Amino acid sequence: MTDEEERELREQLARLQQEHRDLDAAISALQGAPGSDLIQIQRLKKRKLVLRDKIRAVEDQLTPDIIA
């Protein structure tokens, strides 16, 4: 992996992590609000799970393979 590719992956990882934190805050705010939309909360939670999987995939690309 070149330095440029690694830098791009790290930038993508940072964006995904920020979006994950933003969704977490939005979910918390909606759950605390009276009369919140449960369907909207479920959609946000599903989006958060998708982001978590993407974050793990990028982290796996950044982690060098260790041959035992």
N, C-alpha and C positions, 0 to 999 in steps of 0.2 A: 504494500500500500504506500502510495506516495504521500509526502507531507501535505500536499494540496487536498488529496482525498480525505486524509485524516482530519484536516482542519474543517472541511465541509461536513464531515460526519459529526464532529464535535459541535459545530454550529447547529446542525439539525437536532442533535440531542438536547442542546440547551433550549431550543424553541419548543420541542415536544415536552420537556420537563416544565417549562413555564406554562404551557397550555394546560398541562395536567394539574398544576397548582391552581390555576385560574378556575378550572372546572371544580376542583375541590372546594374552593371558596364560594363559588356560585351554588353548589349543592348545599353547602352548610347554610347559606343565607336563605335559600328557598325552603329548606326543612324547618327553619326557625320562624318563617313567616306564616301568619295565620291564613288559612284558605289557600295554601300553596297547591300548585298543579302537580299531582302525583305522577302523571304520565310524563310531564316535562322532566321531573327529577329522575325518573327511570331512564329516559333518553340520555340525560347528561351522565348518569352512572355508566351506561353502556359505552358512551363515547370515551369516558375515562378509562374503561377497561381496554378498549382498542388502543388508546394512547399508551397505556402501560405495556402492551404487547409490542408496539412499535419501539418504545424506549428500550425494551430488552433486546430487540433485534439489532438496534444500532449499537448498544453496548457490547453485544456479542461480536459485532464486526470490528469494534475497536480493541477488543481483548485478543491478544495474540494466542494462537493455538499452542498448547503445551503438549509435547509428545513425551509420554512417560515410558 
